[in-house]
Amino acid sequence: MNGPLHGVRVVEVAAIGPAPYGVMLLADLGAEVVRVDRASAAAGQPGAEASMVGVSRNRRSIAVDLKQPAGVEVVRRLSAAADVFVEGFRPGVAERLGVGPDDLRAAHPGLIYARVTGWGQEGPLAPRAGHDLDYAAVAGALHGIGRADTSPPPPINYLADFAGGGAFLAIGVLAALVERERSGEGQVIDAAMLDGTASLTAFLHGLRGMGAWSTDRGSNLLDGAAPFYDTYACADGRFLAVAALEPQFHAQLCAGLGLDAAEWPQHDPSLWPEQKDRLAALIATRTRDEWMEVFADTDACVAPVLDLDEAPDHPHNQARGTFTDAFGRTQPAPAPRFSRTPGGVHRPPPTPGEHTEEVLSALGFDDDERRALRADGVVAGGG
């Protein structure tokens, strides 16, 4: 069965971070993706892109030297047959290589050209280097994460790279595809990790405007100040996530812990520090799994904090197929789910240039042309 994006053709220039994740979302939903890897990667110098194996499924790979005019021509021919072109260069690099939006859309006005950067295509920081942590910091998202008495911890790179960057890149592509059905025209998408991460803070800006959120980290309902919304260490060094926000859930939390809810007023912040200390001491008396036996059939909103190896084996994840075993690796299954046209994992991550011959042949390059491109080092990789 084909996914909802079956028939959508995407050309992706190999990158790190948000671009491969955003393209994975499209590929999981059925888009046909060809990744343009560097010719040197196919020759045994994979570079940082090799770390993206976890988000590189469901595409083919062609290895091209974009510093050669003939390599640029290969990519232009690829894009002329595509619906979407995705790149994650710093601003101006694609233009210097000859594969910028004006270059590609001149011959193909219907092309959707999606570009993702950290700071965006303009602004004083646009030419500067950065990483997830920097974009989350300037977006105002990082400051509120962590304990009051410590510096904000790095939220791995979930926040700006993948949520603020890759997911918003995919949203932009999907919206542009819908709009093209009406206008017949493509357009350029400027997906900045900074902008997407700032969008994720909309809820907190709303609370801030109401006077219901403090910029003092660790002093708010959802940032660890409330005893009923936090994580706690258990006797075995593992953790429980407690999120009993509503009063009926808080009552079930108290019952499971052997406490009288009437003696534990929920929304008196002056009592929260003492309550947290008492909860921490109580929860530390049993192991994580022992507590989960207590709360298993309740609405106390208590969950085990699972690591990457444990999560795929959780009974609920097993029942839903939240993770899948494909091509020798356990990995998250495609999301979201569709009733008629589900996504799927149908290709393993390709090696750089694995499909060079196949892709060139499909573009109409004959045997002599393909041999010449290889001889000149314009393309590389297997057949």
N, C-alpha and C positions, 0 to 999 in steps of 0.2 A: 504494500500500500504506500502511495506517495504522500509526502508531507505537504503542508499547506503552501509552501514556497516552491513546490515542484515546478520546474520550467524557468525559474529565475536564475540567471547566470551571473556569477560574481567573480571578479578578478581581485585578488588580494596580494598586495606587496608584503612580503615577509617582514615582520616587526616583532616587538616585544610588548607585553602588557595589554592595553585595552583593545587594540585592533584585532589580534587573533582571537580574543575572547568574544568580541562582538560578532566576528565572522563565524565563530563556532555556533553561536545562537542561531544565525541564519542557516548555516549548513545543517544543524540538527533538525531544522524544520523543513528540510528538503531542497534548499538552494544548491545549485551545482557550482562548486567553488574550485577555481584553479589558483593556487598560490604561486607567486613569482618569487623564487628563492634566488639568492646570489649564486653565480656560477662557482665562486670559491667555496661555497657551502657544500656543493656537490663534489668538490675536489678534496674534501676532508677537512675543511676549516669552517665548521658550522656556526661559530660565533654565539652570541647571546641568545639568538633565536632558538637554539637547541633546548633552552629551559622551558620553552612553551609547549612541550610535548603534551601536557595535560589538557590543553585547549586547542589542539591541532587536528582533531579527528575530522572525518567527513570531508576531506578535500583531496585533490590531486596536486602534484607539484611539478613545476617546470623551472629549471635553473637557467638564469639569463644574466649576462653581463650588461647592466644598464649604462655602463660608461662607454660602450661602443654604440655608434649610430645604428648598426644592424640589430643590436639588442633592444634599443628603443623602438625600432620598427616592429619587432616581434610583439612587444607589449602593446603597441598601438593596434596591431591587428587583433590581438586578444580582446582589447577593450571595445573594438568596433563590433564585436559579436556578443558583447556582454550587456547586462542591464545595470550593473553596479560595479564601480571601481573603488577599492578601499586602500588608503595609504596612511601610514603613521609617521611620516617624516617630520622634521622640524619645518616651520614655515619657510617657504622658498626653495627647499631642496628638490621637490618634485618638479618645479618649474625649471630649475637649472638642469635637471636630467632630461627634460623634454617630455615629461609625462604629467604635467600639471593639468588643471581642469580646462584651461583654454586650449591646450594642445589636443586633448582627447575629445572634448565636446565639440570642437570645430567640425569634426567629421561625423560626429554622432550626438546630435542635440538631445536625444532622449536618454543619454547616459546620466546616471545618478553618481556623482563623484563625492564620496564620503571620506573625509579626512579627520583624523583624531590626533590631538596634541594635548599637552598638559595645560598650557596657558592660553591656548587659542591662537588664531591666525593674526591677531593684532593686539596692540596694547604694549606698554613698556616692558613687560616680562616675556613677551612672545618669543624673542630669540634666545632666551636663557634656558639652560638645562634645568631639569627638575625631576622629581619622582613623586610617587603617590603621597608620601608623607608631606611634601611641600604643598601640593595642591589642596590636600585636606586641611592643612594649616591655614592657608590664605582664604579658603572658602568659609572658614569659621566653624568647620565641622569637628576638627581635631580637639579644640580647646576643652570641650565638654566631656571628653572621654577620659576615664580614669578616676583615681581616688583624689580626695581633696588635698592630701599631704604629699602627693608625688607629681612628677611631670606627666603629661599625657603620653600614654604608651603607643608605640606604632601599631595600628590595627591591621597588621600584616599588610597586604595591598588589596584587600577586599573593597575598601571604601572608595578610593578615587580611581584606581586602575580599572576595576571590574564593574562596580556599581555606577560610579559617576562617569566613567569613560566608556567601557565596552557596552554596557547595557543601553546607555543613551545613544551610542553610535547605532546600535541595532534598531532602537525606536525611531531614530531619524531616517534610516533606510526604509523601514516599513512605511512610515508616513509619506515619504517621497514616492514610493511605489504606488501608493493609493492615489496621491495627487496626480501622478503621471497618467493614470487612467482617465482623468478628466481633461488634462491640458495637452497630453502628448509630449510634454517637455520634461527633460531631466532638470536637475539643479545640483548645486554644490552644498554639502552639509559640513558645517564647521562644528565638530563635536569636541569640546574642550573638557578635559577632566575637571578643571576648576568649575566650569559652569554646571556640569552635571552634579558634582558634589555639593555645590551651593544649593541646587534644587532639592537635594535630599534633606536640607535643613529647614524647609518651608514650615513644617509643623512647629518646630521650636521657635521660629520667628513669630509665628502666630501666638504661641504662648507668651513669648517675651512681650509682644505688644499688649497683651492682656494683663501684664504684670504678674504672670503665673510661672515665670521661669527666671532663675537667677543665673548670672554668668559666673557665680562662684561654683566651681566644679565640686561635685559630690554633695550638693545641698538641695537637690531637687528630687521630685517623686521618681523619676526614671533614670537617674544617674548614680544610684547607689546609696542615697541618703536614707530612703525608706527601708525599714527592716524587712518588709514583705515584698520587696522587689530588689533582690540582690543574689549573689552567689555565696555559698558557704562551704567550707572545708569539712569533710567527713573524717571518720576515724581512720580510714585507709588512705588518706591523702587525696582522694578524689573529691569531686565537688557536686553540689546540688544547685540547680537554678530554681529560685523561688520567685514567683511572679503573681502572687495572690492580690491583685489590685482591687477587685470588687469586694464589697463586704461579705457577700455570700461565700466567695472563695476564701476570703480571709478566715471566716469562721471554720471552714473545713481544714484549713492549714492549722489553726490552733487545735482543733480536735485531734488531728493526726499527731501533733506534737505533745498531746496531753496537757494542753493549756486551756484555761477558761477564757473564752473570747471576751466576756464581759469585763475581765480584768486587764485586757490588752486593747485599749482604745487605739483605733487604727490611724486616725488622721490628726494626731496631736504631735507635731514635729518636735516639741520640747521633750517628748518621751522616746523619740526614735533612737538616740545614741544608746541609752540604757537597754532598750528592747533589742537592739542589734547585738549587743554584747551577750545578752542572755540567750538569744537564738543561736549565736555562734557557738557558745559553750554547749548548748543542748544538742545541736546537730553534730558536733564533734564526738558525741558519745557512741555513734553507730556508723557503720560503713555506708557508702552510697547505696549499694544494692539493698541493704537492710531497710533503709529509708524508703526506697522505691517500692518495696513490698508493702510498707505501711500506706503509701499514697497511691498504689496502683489503680484502685477502682474509685478514686475520688476526683472531684473538681477543684482540688487545692492548688492547681497550677504549679506543681512541682515536677521538675524534669531532671534526669541525670545529665551532667555535662560530659558528653562523649568525645573521645578523641577521633582522629581520622580513621583509625583502624576499627574502632568500635561502632561508629555510626552505621556502616553498611549492614551490620548484624543485628541492629535493633529490630524487634519484632514488627513495629509499625512500618519502618522503612522496608523491611522484607515484604510485608503484605502489600505495600503500595508499589514496590519496584522503584523506590526512590533512587537506588543505585543499581547499576547493571554491570555484569561481567562481560566484557567484549574485547576480543583480540588479546586475551591474556592479561587484562588489567581491570581491576575494579574501579569504577568511575561513576560520577553522577549521571543519571539518566536524563535525556532531553526534557526540558520544561519550557512552557507549560504544556498541558495535555489537551489533545483535541479528540472529539468524539468520532469524527469521520476520517481525518487525515493526520494521524499521529506522526510525530517525528521519530527519528531512530538513529542508532549508531550503525552505519553501514560501511564505513571505511576506517581503517586504523590511521594514525598520524603518518603521513608520508615521509619518506626520506627525501632530502633536497634533490630535486631533479628526477625523482622516481618515474615521472610520467612525461618526461620531456618529448620523447619520440611520439608518444600517443597524442599529445596536445598539438605538436607541430603538424602532424599528419592531418588532424582534424581541422586545422587552420588552412590547409591547402598547400603546405610546403611539400614539394616533391622530394624524391630521394636525393637528387643532386644538391638541392638547396639545403636539405638537412645536413648532408655531409659537409658542405661548405661552412655552414654555421658552426658545426663542431670543430672543424679544422681551424677556424679562426678564433676559437675560444669564446664565441658569442653565446653558445648554449653548452650545457653539460648535463651529466646525469645519465641514469639508466634508460632502458627502453620501456 
